[in-house]
Amino acid sequence: MNSAGPGRLAGYTTLRLGGAPRQLVTATQTEQIVQSLRDAESRHEPILVLAGGSNVVVSDDGFPGTVLLVRTRGFQVVATDDETVTVRVAAGEPWDDLVAATVEAGWSGVECLSGIPGSAGATPIQNVGAYGQEVAETVTGVEAYDRVAGEVVRMTPEECRFGYRASVFKHNDRWTVLSVDFRLLRSPLSAPVRYAELARALGAEIGDRVPLADARATVRALRAGKGMVLDPADPDTRSVGSFFTNPVLDSAAYLALRDRAADLGEPPSWPGSGDTVKVSAAWLIDKAGFPKGYRGADGVAISSKHTLALTNPGDGSTAALLALAREIRDGVHARFGATLHPEPVLVNCAL
Ligand SMILES: Cc1cc2nc3c(=O)[nH]c(=O)nc-3n(C[C@H](O)[C@H](O)[C@H](O)COP(=O)(O)OP(=O)(O)OC[C@H]3O[C@@H](n4cnc5c(N)ncnc54)[C@H](O)[C@@H]3O)c2cc1C
C-alpha cells in the first residue's frame, strides 16, 4: 500500500474531471482495502472508494477525505461441476480482461458485457448491463467489508437487491466489495441473444446462441461505433458511458408522455417490471432539442456518436458538465414531463 501526495482526481476518471482529494491511498491487496477503511473510520475521515473511475463525476473541488484506489488483481476458479464454473474475482480486476479470459476459456454468461470499462468489483454496484445481459444473472455472491458490522461479510444475490442499474450498494458506502463470484456455463456458445441490434449485427435471430468470440467481437464493434469502448484517441469516449438512465414510468405516466410526444411518433420503449414501461432516454433527449454533438460551456458536449453520453473532450470542468446535464434534464422535463436521473455517482457535487 502506498500513500501519495494528492494529485487531481481527473487523472483517475474517464471523464478526466475532478479536483484533488486530501489523501490518496492505493491498495493492491484485499487486506489493505480493509485496513484503509478501518483507518479512515477511526479518524472519522470521509473515504471514497475509486476503481476504474468510469462511473463517477467528481467535483472540481475534489474530495475532502481519503480516496482509496482499488488495485487488487486476479481471479480463481472456486467451484466446478459438469456444467458450470464459479470464478472468484478480485475487486480491482479490470472487467474487460475478465470477460476476455472467460470467452477464451469457453465460459458463457458475461460475453455481452464485453468492452465495458472499470473494475469487476464495481459491476455489482449498479448491476452493470448491456446488450441484453446484466451481472445479476451470473453473480452468486459478493464478499464485502461491512463498515457497520466492522467485518468482512459474504452477501447472497438476494442481499445485493439488484435492480435496473441499481443494487443495495449504489449511493451507499456501508459495503466495499472485495471480491465477486460469477457462475458461468461451460459452453462455447453465448447465452441466448436477447438484444435486437446485436442479433441483427450477428446475422442471428433473437434467442439464438452464437460462438462466444463472435458475441464478444460484435458487441465490442457495436460499442466502438458509439464511442462506448475507451479509446485515448477518441474524445467521444471521455465520458461515464450513459449519463442518464432510461426513465421507468407507470402506465398512466407513460400514456401522458405518449400524448405529449404525439407529433413525434412512438417513443422507443421496453416493458419494465410490473406495470411499468422503460422509455429511451436517448430519444427523449434528442427530441427535446439536444442532438449528438450539442455543446455546453468549456468544450463539454454530447458525444458525436451517442446522445446519452456527455463528454469532456478538451479541458472542461465538472461545473460545466453538470450545467449541461441540468440543461438537458430540465429541457426533457419541460418538453415531455419525464424526469431523467443521472446514472453515475456524483462525488461532492449535485445535479
Ligand atoms: C465508455 C463507457 C461505457 C460504459 N458502458 C456501460 C454499460 O454499457 N453498462 C453499464 O452498466 N455501465 C457502463 N459504463 C459505466 C461504468 O463503466 C460501470 O459502471 C463500471 O462498473 C464502473 O466501474 P469502475 O471500476 O470504473 O467504478 P468507479 O467509477 O471507480 O466507481 C463507481 C462507483 O462504484 C463505487 N465502487 C467502485 N468500486 C467499488 C468497490 N470495490 N466496492 C464498493 N464500491 C465501489 C465507487 O465508490 C463509485 O460510487 C460505461 C462507462 C464508460 C466510460
The ligand as an ORCA input file, in Angstrom:
! r2SCAN-3c Opt
* xyz 0 1
  C     -17.289      4.487    -22.285
  C     -18.114      3.904    -21.157
  C     -19.078      2.948    -21.409
  C     -19.836      2.391    -20.376
  N     -20.778      1.453    -20.658
  C     -21.523      0.906    -19.660
  C     -22.504     -0.083    -19.947
  O     -22.691     -0.493    -21.100
  N     -23.239     -0.594    -18.931
  C     -23.043     -0.189    -17.636
  O     -23.751     -0.695    -16.737
  N     -22.107      0.744    -17.331
  C     -21.353      1.292    -18.314
  N     -20.413      2.248    -18.016
  C     -20.250      2.703    -16.632
  C     -19.079      2.020    -15.875
  O     -18.136      1.507    -16.750
  C     -19.551      0.892    -14.962
  O     -20.499      1.371    -14.050
  C     -18.380      0.262    -14.179
  O     -18.832     -0.872    -13.487
  C     -17.740      1.225    -13.190
  O     -16.574      0.598    -12.700
  P     -15.386      1.444    -12.092
  O     -14.416      0.473    -11.540
  O     -14.874      2.397    -13.086
  O     -16.148      2.209    -10.915
  P     -15.789      3.667    -10.340
  O     -16.167      4.696    -11.349
  O     -14.425      3.693     -9.807
  O     -16.838      3.739     -9.135
  C     -18.217      3.842     -9.410
  C     -18.992      3.752     -8.086
  O     -18.791      2.458     -7.530
  C     -18.140      2.552     -6.271
  N     -17.167      1.444     -6.211
  C     -16.177      1.156     -7.087
  N     -15.536      0.035     -6.696
  C     -16.140     -0.370     -5.555
  C     -15.932     -1.451     -4.651
  N     -14.964     -2.350     -4.831
  N     -16.752     -1.545     -3.567
  C     -17.751     -0.650     -3.345
  N     -17.971      0.396     -4.156
  C     -17.179      0.535     -5.244
  C     -17.475      3.913     -6.233
  O     -17.337      4.371     -4.894
  C     -18.482      4.731     -7.019
  O     -19.566      5.071     -6.192
  C     -19.625      2.825    -19.033
  C     -18.646      3.808    -18.783
  C     -17.896      4.336    -19.836
  C     -16.846      5.376    -19.532
*
